[in-house]
Amino acid sequence: MIKILIKKLLNMGVDPYAIFYFRCDELVDFKELLRVLRTYLNFKKTI
């Protein structure tokens, strides 16, 4: 369902760099998710 939503957003002209998708299947806990999100946000600041 998420991938369908992403495709719709892209078809609507949303900037691909404004969309964040990360598979969370392998995450152990919320702390690991928090690390992923912080890393992404820090990366996004540099773009």
mmCIF entry with sequence, helices, sheets and N, C-alpha, C, O atoms, coordinates in Angstrom:
data_MODEL
# 
_entry.id   MODEL 
# 
_entity.id                         1 
_entity.type                       polymer 
_entity.pdbx_number_of_molecules   1 
# 
_entity_poly.entity_id                      1 
_entity_poly.type                           'polypeptide(L)' 
_entity_poly.nstd_linkage                   no 
_entity_poly.nstd_monomer                   no 
_entity_poly.pdbx_seq_one_letter_code       MIKILIKKLLNMGVDPYAIFYFRCDELVDFKELLRVLRTYLNFKKTI 
_entity_poly.pdbx_seq_one_letter_code_can   MIKILIKKLLNMGVDPYAIFYFRCDELVDFKELLRVLRTYLNFKKTI 
_entity_poly.pdbx_strand_id                 A 
# 
loop_
_entity_poly_seq.entity_id 
_entity_poly_seq.num 
_entity_poly_seq.mon_id 
_entity_poly_seq.hetero 
1 1  MET n 
1 2  ILE n 
1 3  LYS n 
1 4  ILE n 
1 5  LEU n 
1 6  ILE n 
1 7  LYS n 
1 8  LYS n 
1 9  LEU n 
1 10 LEU n 
1 11 ASN n 
1 12 MET n 
1 13 GLY n 
1 14 VAL n 
1 15 ASP n 
1 16 PRO n 
1 17 TYR n 
1 18 ALA n 
1 19 ILE n 
1 20 PHE n 
1 21 TYR n 
1 22 PHE n 
1 23 ARG n 
1 24 CYS n 
1 25 ASP n 
1 26 GLU n 
1 27 LEU n 
1 28 VAL n 
1 29 ASP n 
1 30 PHE n 
1 31 LYS n 
1 32 GLU n 
1 33 LEU n 
1 34 LEU n 
1 35 ARG n 
1 36 VAL n 
1 37 LEU n 
1 38 ARG n 
1 39 THR n 
1 40 TYR n 
1 41 LEU n 
1 42 ASN n 
1 43 PHE n 
1 44 LYS n 
1 45 LYS n 
1 46 THR n 
1 47 ILE n 
# 
_struct_asym.id          A 
_struct_asym.entity_id   1 
# 
loop_
_struct_conf.conf_type_id 
_struct_conf.id 
_struct_conf.pdbx_PDB_helix_id 
_struct_conf.beg_label_comp_id 
_struct_conf.beg_label_asym_id 
_struct_conf.beg_label_seq_id 
_struct_conf.pdbx_beg_PDB_ins_code 
_struct_conf.end_label_comp_id 
_struct_conf.end_label_asym_id 
_struct_conf.end_label_seq_id 
_struct_conf.pdbx_end_PDB_ins_code 
_struct_conf.beg_auth_comp_id 
_struct_conf.beg_auth_asym_id 
_struct_conf.beg_auth_seq_id 
_struct_conf.end_auth_comp_id 
_struct_conf.end_auth_asym_id 
_struct_conf.end_auth_seq_id 
_struct_conf.pdbx_PDB_helix_class 
_struct_conf.details 
_struct_conf.pdbx_PDB_helix_length 
HELX_P HELX_P1 AA1 ILE A 2  ? ASN A 11 ? ILE A 2  ASN A 11 1 ? 10 
HELX_P HELX_P2 AA2 PRO A 16 ? ALA A 18 ? PRO A 16 ALA A 18 5 ? 3  
HELX_P HELX_P3 AA3 PHE A 30 ? THR A 46 ? PHE A 30 THR A 46 1 ? 17 
# 
_struct_conf_type.id          HELX_P 
_struct_conf_type.criteria    ? 
_struct_conf_type.reference   ? 
# 
loop_
_atom_site.group_PDB 
_atom_site.id 
_atom_site.type_symbol 
_atom_site.label_atom_id 
_atom_site.label_alt_id 
_atom_site.label_comp_id 
_atom_site.label_asym_id 
_atom_site.label_entity_id 
_atom_site.label_seq_id 
_atom_site.pdbx_PDB_ins_code 
_atom_site.Cartn_x 
_atom_site.Cartn_y 
_atom_site.Cartn_z 
_atom_site.occupancy 
_atom_site.B_iso_or_equiv 
_atom_site.pdbx_formal_charge 
_atom_site.auth_seq_id 
_atom_site.auth_comp_id 
_atom_site.auth_asym_id 
_atom_site.auth_atom_id 
_atom_site.pdbx_PDB_model_num 
ATOM 1   N N  . MET A 1 1  ? 0.814  -1.179 0.000   1.00 0.00 ? 1  MET A N  1 
ATOM 2   C CA . MET A 1 1  ? 0.000  0.000  0.000   1.00 0.00 ? 1  MET A CA 1 
ATOM 3   C C  . MET A 1 1  ? 0.873  1.265  0.000   1.00 0.00 ? 1  MET A C  1 
ATOM 4   O O  . MET A 1 1  ? 0.568  2.233  -0.697  1.00 0.00 ? 1  MET A O  1 
ATOM 5   N N  . ILE A 1 2  ? 1.935  1.250  0.768   1.00 0.00 ? 2  ILE A N  1 
ATOM 6   C CA . ILE A 1 2  ? 2.816  2.416  0.832   1.00 0.00 ? 2  ILE A CA 1 
ATOM 7   C C  . ILE A 1 2  ? 3.451  2.694  -0.526  1.00 0.00 ? 2  ILE A C  1 
ATOM 8   O O  . ILE A 1 2  ? 3.551  3.846  -0.948  1.00 0.00 ? 2  ILE A O  1 
ATOM 9   N N  . LYS A 1 3  ? 3.880  1.634  -1.207  1.00 0.00 ? 3  LYS A N  1 
ATOM 10  C CA . LYS A 1 3  ? 4.508  1.826  -2.515  1.00 0.00 ? 3  LYS A CA 1 
ATOM 11  C C  . LYS A 1 3  ? 3.516  2.381  -3.532  1.00 0.00 ? 3  LYS A C  1 
ATOM 12  O O  . LYS A 1 3  ? 3.899  3.154  -4.410  1.00 0.00 ? 3  LYS A O  1 
ATOM 13  N N  . ILE A 1 4  ? 2.248  1.995  -3.422  1.00 0.00 ? 4  ILE A N  1 
ATOM 14  C CA . ILE A 1 4  ? 1.216  2.557  -4.300  1.00 0.00 ? 4  ILE A CA 1 
ATOM 15  C C  . ILE A 1 4  ? 1.048  4.042  -4.018  1.00 0.00 ? 4  ILE A C  1 
ATOM 16  O O  . ILE A 1 4  ? 0.929  4.842  -4.946  1.00 0.00 ? 4  ILE A O  1 
ATOM 17  N N  . LEU A 1 5  ? 1.036  4.415  -2.745  1.00 0.00 ? 5  LEU A N  1 
ATOM 18  C CA . LEU A 1 5  ? 0.926  5.827  -2.367  1.00 0.00 ? 5  LEU A CA 1 
ATOM 19  C C  . LEU A 1 5  ? 2.121  6.622  -2.897  1.00 0.00 ? 5  LEU A C  1 
ATOM 20  O O  . LEU A 1 5  ? 1.954  7.733  -3.403  1.00 0.00 ? 5  LEU A O  1 
ATOM 21  N N  . ILE A 1 6  ? 3.302  6.066  -2.784  1.00 0.00 ? 6  ILE A N  1 
ATOM 22  C CA . ILE A 1 6  ? 4.506  6.744  -3.284  1.00 0.00 ? 6  ILE A CA 1 
ATOM 23  C C  . ILE A 1 6  ? 4.406  6.944  -4.796  1.00 0.00 ? 6  ILE A C  1 
ATOM 24  O O  . ILE A 1 6  ? 4.739  8.011  -5.311  1.00 0.00 ? 6  ILE A O  1 
ATOM 25  N N  . LYS A 1 7  ? 3.949  5.923  -5.493  1.00 0.00 ? 7  LYS A N  1 
ATOM 26  C CA . LYS A 1 7  ? 3.790  6.044  -6.945  1.00 0.00 ? 7  LYS A CA 1 
ATOM 27  C C  . LYS A 1 7  ? 2.790  7.145  -7.298  1.00 0.00 ? 7  LYS A C  1 
ATOM 28  O O  . LYS A 1 7  ? 3.021  7.917  -8.228  1.00 0.00 ? 7  LYS A O  1 
ATOM 29  N N  . LYS A 1 8  ? 1.687  7.220  -6.562  1.00 0.00 ? 8  LYS A N  1 
ATOM 30  C CA . LYS A 1 8  ? 0.695  8.277  -6.798  1.00 0.00 ? 8  LYS A CA 1 
ATOM 31  C C  . LYS A 1 8  ? 1.297  9.655  -6.557  1.00 0.00 ? 8  LYS A C  1 
ATOM 32  O O  . LYS A 1 8  ? 1.058  10.584 -7.328  1.00 0.00 ? 8  LYS A O  1 
ATOM 33  N N  . LEU A 1 9  ? 2.076  9.786  -5.492  1.00 0.00 ? 9  LEU A N  1 
ATOM 34  C CA . LEU A 1 9  ? 2.714  11.068 -5.195  1.00 0.00 ? 9  LEU A CA 1 
ATOM 35  C C  . LEU A 1 9  ? 3.657  11.475 -6.320  1.00 0.00 ? 9  LEU A C  1 
ATOM 36  O O  . LEU A 1 9  ? 3.677  12.633 -6.738  1.00 0.00 ? 9  LEU A O  1 
ATOM 37  N N  . LEU A 1 10 ? 4.434  10.516 -6.803  1.00 0.00 ? 10 LEU A N  1 
ATOM 38  C CA . LEU A 1 10 ? 5.360  10.802 -7.903  1.00 0.00 ? 10 LEU A CA 1 
ATOM 39  C C  . LEU A 1 10 ? 4.606  11.198 -9.167  1.00 0.00 ? 10 LEU A C  1 
ATOM 40  O O  . LEU A 1 10 ? 5.016  12.113 -9.881  1.00 0.00 ? 10 LEU A O  1 
ATOM 41  N N  . ASN A 1 11 ? 3.502  10.507 -9.441  1.00 0.00 ? 11 ASN A N  1 
ATOM 42  C CA . ASN A 1 11 ? 2.684  10.836 -10.614 1.00 0.00 ? 11 ASN A CA 1 
ATOM 43  C C  . ASN A 1 11 ? 2.052  12.219 -10.499 1.00 0.00 ? 11 ASN A C  1 
ATOM 44  O O  . ASN A 1 11 ? 1.758  12.864 -11.505 1.00 0.00 ? 11 ASN A O  1 
ATOM 45  N N  . MET A 1 12 ? 1.846  12.667 -9.260  1.00 0.00 ? 12 MET A N  1 
ATOM 46  C CA . MET A 1 12 ? 1.273  13.999 -9.030  1.00 0.00 ? 12 MET A CA 1 
ATOM 47  C C  . MET A 1 12 ? 2.338  15.089 -9.125  1.00 0.00 ? 12 MET A C  1 
ATOM 48  O O  . MET A 1 12 ? 2.024  16.278 -9.060  1.00 0.00 ? 12 MET A O  1 
ATOM 49  N N  . GLY A 1 13 ? 3.585  14.686 -9.277  1.00 0.00 ? 13 GLY A N  1 
ATOM 50  C CA . GLY A 1 13 ? 4.650  15.660 -9.427  1.00 0.00 ? 13 GLY A CA 1 
ATOM 51  C C  . GLY A 1 13 ? 5.404  15.998 -8.157  1.00 0.00 ? 13 GLY A C  1 
ATOM 52  O O  . GLY A 1 13 ? 6.194  16.942 -8.136  1.00 0.00 ? 13 GLY A O  1 
ATOM 53  N N  . VAL A 1 14 ? 5.170  15.234 -7.095  1.00 0.00 ? 14 VAL A N  1 
ATOM 54  C CA . VAL A 1 14 ? 5.910  15.463 -5.853  1.00 0.00 ? 14 VAL A CA 1 
ATOM 55  C C  . VAL A 1 14 ? 7.381  15.150 -6.092  1.00 0.00 ? 14 VAL A C  1 
ATOM 56  O O  . VAL A 1 14 ? 7.715  14.150 -6.727  1.00 0.00 ? 14 VAL A O  1 
ATOM 57  N N  . ASP A 1 15 ? 8.244  15.998 -5.586  1.00 0.00 ? 15 ASP A N  1 
ATOM 58  C CA . ASP A 1 15 ? 9.688  15.808 -5.728  1.00 0.00 ? 15 ASP A CA 1 
ATOM 59  C C  . ASP A 1 15 ? 10.096 14.487 -5.079  1.00 0.00 ? 15 ASP A C  1 
ATOM 60  O O  . ASP A 1 15 ? 9.807  14.273 -3.902  1.00 0.00 ? 15 ASP A O  1 
ATOM 61  N N  . PRO A 1 16 ? 10.754 13.608 -5.808  1.00 0.00 ? 16 PRO A N  1 
ATOM 62  C CA . PRO A 1 16 ? 11.168 12.316 -5.239  1.00 0.00 ? 16 PRO A CA 1 
ATOM 63  C C  . PRO A 1 16 ? 12.038 12.460 -3.991  1.00 0.00 ? 16 PRO A C  1 
ATOM 64  O O  . PRO A 1 16 ? 12.030 11.588 -3.122  1.00 0.00 ? 16 PRO A O  1 
ATOM 65  N N  . TYR A 1 17 ? 12.784 13.555 -3.902  1.00 0.00 ? 17 TYR A N  1 
ATOM 66  C CA . TYR A 1 17 ? 13.637 13.767 -2.729  1.00 0.00 ? 17 TYR A CA 1 
ATOM 67  C C  . TYR A 1 17 ? 12.826 14.197 -1.500  1.00 0.00 ? 17 TYR A C  1 
ATOM 68  O O  . TYR A 1 17 ? 13.370 14.290 -0.399  1.00 0.00 ? 17 TYR A O  1 
ATOM 69  N N  . ALA A 1 18 ? 11.535 14.456 -1.686  1.00 0.00 ? 18 ALA A N  1 
ATOM 70  C CA . ALA A 1 18 ? 10.669 14.824 -0.569  1.00 0.00 ? 18 ALA A CA 1 
ATOM 71  C C  . ALA A 1 18 ? 9.984  13.593 0.030   1.00 0.00 ? 18 ALA A C  1 
ATOM 72  O O  . ALA A 1 18 ? 9.235  13.704 1.000   1.00 0.00 ? 18 ALA A O  1 
ATOM 73  N N  . ILE A 1 19 ? 10.243 12.427 -0.552  1.00 0.00 ? 19 ILE A N  1 
ATOM 74  C CA . ILE A 1 19 ? 9.607  11.188 -0.100  1.00 0.00 ? 19 ILE A CA 1 
ATOM 75  C C  . ILE A 1 19 ? 10.657 10.304 0.559   1.00 0.00 ? 19 ILE A C  1 
ATOM 76  O O  . ILE A 1 19 ? 11.719 10.051 -0.008  1.00 0.00 ? 19 ILE A O  1 
ATOM 77  N N  . PHE A 1 20 ? 10.349 9.845  1.750   1.00 0.00 ? 20 PHE A N  1 
ATOM 78  C CA . PHE A 1 20 ? 11.260 8.955  2.475   1.00 0.00 ? 20 PHE A CA 1 
ATOM 79  C C  . PHE A 1 20 ? 10.575 7.607  2.665   1.00 0.00 ? 20 PHE A C  1 
ATOM 80  O O  . PHE A 1 20 ? 9.470  7.537  3.203   1.00 0.00 ? 20 PHE A O  1 
ATOM 81  N N  . TYR A 1 21 ? 11.228 6.549  2.228   1.00 0.00 ? 21 TYR A N  1 
ATOM 82  C CA . TYR A 1 21 ? 10.718 5.189  2.419   1.00 0.00 ? 21 TYR A CA 1 
ATOM 83  C C  . TYR A 1 21 ? 11.841 4.339  2.979   1.00 0.00 ? 21 TYR A C  1 
ATOM 84  O O  . TYR A 1 21 ? 12.957 4.344  2.460   1.00 0.00 ? 21 TYR A O  1 
ATOM 85  N N  . PHE A 1 22 ? 11.541 3.615  4.033   1.00 0.00 ? 22 PHE A N  1 
ATOM 86  C CA . PHE A 1 22 ? 12.535 2.735  4.637   1.00 0.00 ? 22 PHE A CA 1 
ATOM 87  C C  . PHE A 1 22 ? 11.832 1.489  5.146   1.00 0.00 ? 22 PHE A C  1 
ATOM 88  O O  . PHE A 1 22 ? 10.882 1.583  5.923   1.00 0.00 ? 22 PHE A O  1 
ATOM 89  N N  . ARG A 1 23 ? 12.291 0.332  4.717   1.00 0.00 ? 23 ARG A N  1 
ATOM 90  C CA . ARG A 1 23 ? 11.717 -0.922 5.216   1.00 0.00 ? 23 ARG A CA 1 
ATOM 91  C C  . ARG A 1 23 ? 12.173 -1.147 6.644   1.00 0.00 ? 23 ARG A C  1 
ATOM 92  O O  . ARG A 1 23 ? 13.369 -1.129 6.935   1.00 0.00 ? 23 ARG A O  1 
ATOM 93  N N  . CYS A 1 24 ? 11.234 -1.354 7.516   1.00 0.00 ? 24 CYS A N  1 
ATOM 94  C CA . CYS A 1 24 ? 11.537 -1.500 8.942   1.00 0.00 ? 24 CYS A CA 1 
ATOM 95  C C  . CYS A 1 24 ? 11.488 -2.952 9.408   1.00 0.00 ? 24 CYS A C  1 
ATOM 96  O O  . CYS A 1 24 ? 11.469 -3.217 10.610  1.00 0.00 ? 24 CYS A O  1 
ATOM 97  N N  . ASP A 1 25 ? 11.469 -3.881 8.477   1.00 0.00 ? 25 ASP A N  1 
ATOM 98  C CA . ASP A 1 25 ? 11.345 -5.296 8.828   1.00 0.00 ? 25 ASP A CA 1 
ATOM 99  C C  . ASP A 1 25 ? 12.467 -5.788 9.733   1.00 0.00 ? 25 ASP A C  1 
ATOM 100 O O  . ASP A 1 25 ? 12.244 -6.624 10.609  1.00 0.00 ? 25 ASP A O  1 
ATOM 101 N N  . GLU A 1 26 ? 13.652 -5.279 9.525   1.00 0.00 ? 26 GLU A N  1 
ATOM 102 C CA . GLU A 1 26 ? 14.817 -5.796 10.247  1.00 0.00 ? 26 GLU A CA 1 
ATOM 103 C C  . GLU A 1 26 ? 15.185 -4.983 11.490  1.00 0.00 ? 26 GLU A C  1 
ATOM 104 O O  . GLU A 1 26 ? 16.151 -5.315 12.177  1.00 0.00 ? 26 GLU A O  1 
ATOM 105 N N  . LEU A 1 27 ? 14.444 -3.946 11.780  1.00 0.00 ? 27 LEU A N  1 
ATOM 106 C CA . LEU A 1 27 ? 14.761 -3.128 12.950  1.00 0.00 ? 27 LEU A CA 1 
ATOM 107 C C  . LEU A 1 27 ? 14.459 -3.890 14.232  1.00 0.00 ? 27 LEU A C  1 
ATOM 108 O O  . LEU A 1 27 ? 13.468 -4.615 14.321  1.00 0.00 ? 27 LEU A O  1 
ATOM 109 N N  . VAL A 1 28 ? 15.321 -3.717 15.212  1.00 0.00 ? 28 VAL A N  1 
ATOM 110 C CA . VAL A 1 28 ? 15.176 -4.426 16.471  1.00 0.00 ? 28 VAL A CA 1 
ATOM 111 C C  . VAL A 1 28 ? 14.218 -3.705 17.414  1.00 0.00 ? 28 VAL A C  1 
ATOM 112 O O  . VAL A 1 28 ? 13.382 -4.333 18.064  1.00 0.00 ? 28 VAL A O  1 
ATOM 113 N N  . ASP A 1 29 ? 14.348 -2.384 17.482  1.00 0.00 ? 29 ASP A N  1 
ATOM 114 C CA . ASP A 1 29 ? 13.506 -1.620 18.401  1.00 0.00 ? 29 ASP A CA 1 
ATOM 115 C C  . ASP A 1 29 ? 13.352 -0.185 17.912  1.00 0.00 ? 29 ASP A C  1 
ATOM 116 O O  . ASP A 1 29 ? 13.888 0.192  16.870  1.00 0.00 ? 29 ASP A O  1 
ATOM 117 N N  . PHE A 1 30 ? 12.621 0.598  18.673  1.00 0.00 ? 30 PHE A N  1 
ATOM 118 C CA . PHE A 1 30 ? 12.358 1.988  18.276  1.00 0.00 ? 30 PHE A CA 1 
ATOM 119 C C  . PHE A 1 30 ? 13.623 2.826  18.284  1.00 0.00 ? 30 PHE A C  1 
ATOM 120 O O  . PHE A 1 30 ? 13.710 3.811  17.551  1.00 0.00 ? 30 PHE A O  1 
ATOM 121 N N  . LYS A 1 31 ? 14.610 2.457  19.100  1.00 0.00 ? 31 LYS A N  1 
ATOM 122 C CA . LYS A 1 31 ? 15.861 3.211  19.142  1.00 0.00 ? 31 LYS A CA 1 
ATOM 123 C C  . LYS A 1 31 ? 16.600 3.109  17.809  1.00 0.00 ? 31 LYS A C  1 
ATOM 124 O O  . LYS A 1 31 ? 17.202 4.079  17.347  1.00 0.00 ? 31 LYS A O  1 
ATOM 125 N N  . GLU A 1 32 ? 16.549 1.950  17.208  1.00 0.00 ? 32 GLU A N  1 
ATOM 126 C CA . GLU A 1 32 ? 17.184 1.771  15.906  1.00 0.00 ? 32 GLU A CA 1 
ATOM 127 C C  . GLU A 1 32 ? 16.449 2.592  14.843  1.00 0.00 ? 32 GLU A C  1 
ATOM 128 O O  . GLU A 1 32 ? 17.076 3.187  13.968  1.00 0.00 ? 32 GLU A O  1 
ATOM 129 N N  . LEU A 1 33 ? 15.132 2.619  14.925  1.00 0.00 ? 33 LEU A N  1 
ATOM 130 C CA . LEU A 1 33 ? 14.344 3.449  14.005  1.00 0.00 ? 33 LEU A CA 1 
ATOM 131 C C  . LEU A 1 33 ? 14.688 4.919  14.205  1.00 0.00 ? 33 LEU A C  1 
ATOM 132 O O  . LEU A 1 33 ? 14.815 5.663  13.233  1.00 0.00 ? 33 LEU A O  1 
ATOM 133 N N  . LEU A 1 34 ? 14.836 5.331  15.421  1.00 0.00 ? 34 LEU A N  1 
ATOM 134 C CA . LEU A 1 34 ? 15.197 6.717  15.713  1.00 0.00 ? 34 LEU A CA 1 
ATOM 135 C C  . LEU A 1 34 ? 16.553 7.056  15.094  1.00 0.00 ? 34 LEU A C  1 
ATOM 136 O O  . LEU A 1 34 ? 16.725 8.147  14.549  1.00 0.00 ? 34 LEU A O  1 
ATOM 137 N N  . ARG A 1 35 ? 17.514 6.136  15.170  1.00 0.00 ? 35 ARG A N  1 
ATOM 138 C CA . ARG A 1 35 ? 18.825 6.352  14.544  1.00 0.00 ? 35 ARG A CA 1 
ATOM 139 C C  . ARG A 1 35 ? 18.701 6.511  13.037  1.00 0.00 ? 35 ARG A C  1 
ATOM 140 O O  . ARG A 1 35 ? 19.343 7.376  12.442  1.00 0.00 ? 35 ARG A O  1 
ATOM 141 N N  . VAL A 1 36 ? 17.881 5.684  12.429  1.00 0.00 ? 36 VAL A N  1 
ATOM 142 C CA . VAL A 1 36 ? 17.669 5.764  10.977  1.00 0.00 ? 36 VAL A CA 1 
ATOM 143 C C  . VAL A 1 36 ? 17.075 7.120  10.611  1.00 0.00 ? 36 VAL A C  1 
ATOM 144 O O  . VAL A 1 36 ? 17.538 7.775  9.678   1.00 0.00 ? 36 VAL A O  1 
ATOM 145 N N  . LEU A 1 37 ? 16.060 7.533  11.341  1.00 0.00 ? 37 LEU A N  1 
ATOM 146 C CA . LEU A 1 37 ? 15.404 8.811  11.050  1.00 0.00 ? 37 LEU A CA 1 
ATOM 147 C C  . LEU A 1 37 ? 16.346 9.994  11.258  1.00 0.00 ? 37 LEU A C  1 
ATOM 148 O O  . LEU A 1 37 ? 16.355 10.931 10.459  1.00 0.00 ? 37 LEU A O  1 
ATOM 149 N N  . ARG A 1 38 ? 17.125 9.954  12.312  1.00 0.00 ? 38 ARG A N  1 
ATOM 150 C CA . ARG A 1 38 ? 18.090 11.047 12.553  1.00 0.00 ? 38 ARG A CA 1 
ATOM 151 C C  . ARG A 1 38 ? 19.143 11.107 11.451  1.00 0.00 ? 38 ARG A C  1 
ATOM 152 O O  . ARG A 1 38 ? 19.514 12.188 10.994  1.00 0.00 ? 38 ARG A O  1 
ATOM 153 N N  . THR A 1 39 ? 19.615 9.952  11.034  1.00 0.00 ? 39 THR A N  1 
ATOM 154 C CA . THR A 1 39 ? 20.588 9.908  9.945   1.00 0.00 ? 39 THR A CA 1 
ATOM 155 C C  . THR A 1 39 ? 19.993 10.491 8.681   1.00 0.00 ? 39 THR A C  1 
ATOM 156 O O  . THR A 1 39 ? 20.642 11.278 7.992   1.00 0.00 ? 39 THR A O  1 
ATOM 157 N N  . TYR A 1 40 ? 18.766 10.114 8.373   1.00 0.00 ? 40 TYR A N  1 
ATOM 158 C CA . TYR A 1 40 ? 18.086 10.644 7.189   1.00 0.00 ? 40 TYR A CA 1 
ATOM 159 C C  . TYR A 1 40 ? 17.922 12.159 7.282   1.00 0.00 ? 40 TYR A C  1 
ATOM 160 O O  . TYR A 1 40 ? 18.206 12.872 6.319   1.00 0.00 ? 40 TYR A O  1 
ATOM 161 N N  . LEU A 1 41 ? 17.473 12.650 8.415   1.00 0.00 ? 41 LEU A N  1 
ATOM 162 C CA . LEU A 1 41 ? 17.257 14.094 8.568   1.00 0.00 ? 41 LEU A CA 1 
ATOM 163 C C  . LEU A 1 41 ? 18.565 14.868 8.462   1.00 0.00 ? 41 LEU A C  1 
ATOM 164 O O  . LEU A 1 41 ? 18.595 15.953 7.882   1.00 0.00 ? 41 LEU A O  1 
ATOM 165 N N  . ASN A 1 42 ? 19.638 14.326 9.012   1.00 0.00 ? 42 ASN A N  1 
ATOM 166 C CA . ASN A 1 42 ? 20.947 14.975 8.876   1.00 0.00 ? 42 ASN A CA 1 
ATOM 167 C C  . ASN A 1 42 ? 21.400 14.980 7.417   1.00 0.00 ? 42 ASN A C  1 
ATOM 168 O O  . ASN A 1 42 ? 21.951 15.971 6.937   1.00 0.00 ? 42 ASN A O  1 
ATOM 169 N N  . PHE A 1 43 ? 21.169 13.881 6.721   1.00 0.00 ? 43 PHE A N  1 
ATOM 170 C CA . PHE A 1 43 ? 21.507 13.809 5.313   1.00 0.00 ? 43 PHE A CA 1 
ATOM 171 C C  . PHE A 1 43 ? 20.677 14.828 4.503   1.00 0.00 ? 43 PHE A C  1 
ATOM 172 O O  . PHE A 1 43 ? 21.198 15.501 3.614   1.00 0.00 ? 43 PHE A O  1 
ATOM 173 N N  . LYS A 1 44 ? 19.410 14.921 4.823   1.00 0.00 ? 44 LYS A N  1 
ATOM 174 C CA . LYS A 1 44 ? 18.503 15.822 4.119   1.00 0.00 ? 44 LYS A CA 1 
ATOM 175 C C  . LYS A 1 44 ? 18.941 17.286 4.277   1.00 0.00 ? 44 LYS A C  1 
ATOM 176 O O  . LYS A 1 44 ? 18.769 18.089 3.359   1.00 0.00 ? 44 LYS A O  1 
ATOM 177 N N  . LYS A 1 45 ? 19.493 17.623 5.418   1.00 0.00 ? 45 LYS A N  1 
ATOM 178 C CA . LYS A 1 45 ? 19.968 18.999 5.647   1.00 0.00 ? 45 LYS A CA 1 
ATOM 179 C C  . LYS A 1 45 ? 21.108 19.360 4.712   1.00 0.00 ? 45 LYS A C  1 
ATOM 180 O O  . LYS A 1 45 ? 21.278 20.530 4.370   1.00 0.00 ? 45 LYS A O  1 
ATOM 181 N N  . THR A 1 46 ? 21.893 18.371 4.293   1.00 0.00 ? 46 THR A N  1 
ATOM 182 C CA . THR A 1 46 ? 23.061 18.639 3.454   1.00 0.00 ? 46 THR A CA 1 
ATOM 183 C C  . THR A 1 46 ? 22.697 18.777 1.972   1.00 0.00 ? 46 THR A C  1 
ATOM 184 O O  . THR A 1 46 ? 23.505 19.234 1.163   1.00 0.00 ? 46 THR A O  1 
ATOM 185 N N  . ILE A 1 47 ? 21.487 18.379 1.636   1.00 0.00 ? 47 ILE A N  1 
ATOM 186 C CA . ILE A 1 47 ? 21.077 18.463 0.212   1.00 0.00 ? 47 ILE A CA 1 
ATOM 187 C C  . ILE A 1 47 ? 20.570 19.844 -0.113  1.00 0.00 ? 47 ILE A C  1 
ATOM 188 O O  . ILE A 1 47 ? 20.183 20.107 -1.251  1.00 0.00 ? 47 ILE A O  1 
# 
